[in-house]
């Protein structure tokens, strides 16, 4: 079976209220958080993961995107 893997990075965004994928805490509108975007391929916003500043600071991008 061939696995389609999309390379991703985390990017800052704060337009809507959301929930952290890692800790399930609420991320308020206008609050700093990080969401996953594709490097070369488009990653649909429904499947991209979102991380609050606390989780990003604690674990870092590489560990969260494993």
N, C-alpha and C positions, 0 to 999 in steps of 0.2 A: 504494500500500500504506500502510495506517495503522499507525504504530508506537505501541505501548503503552509509555509511559515512566512509571516510578514514581519520584517524588521521594524521595531517601533522605538520611539523615544517619548519622554514626558514633556509636556508643554504647559505653561501657566494659562489658566482661563478662569473667568469668574462672572459669567452672565446669568446663570440660573441656580436655584437651590438644587442641591444634589446630595448623594450619600457616598461616603468613602467605601471603596471596594474592599479595603483591608480591615477596617475596624467598625464599619457600619454607622459611624457617627455622621450626623447631619452637617453638610457644608452649606453655609448660608450664601445667598446672593451677595456679590461684591467681596466675598472672602477669597483669599488666595488659596488655590488648590491646583493640582496637576492632573492632566488627563493624557491618555495615551494616543499618540498619532503615528501613522505609518511614515517610514523614512522614504521609501520609494513607491510604495503602493498605498492606495486609499484604505483607511480603516474606518468603517462606518461608526458613527457616534454611538449607536445602540450597543455595539459590542466592545467599544473602547472602555478601559478601566479608568476610574477616577480615584485619586488619593488626596487626603487632606494634608495640610502642611505638617501636622504633627507626625504622621506616618512617614512622609517624605523625609523629614528631618531625622527621624529615628533610624530608618532602614536604608534610605538612598535609592536612587533610580535603578541601579543594576539589580539589587535584591528584590525590589517590588516588581520588576518586569520579568523575573524568572518564570 
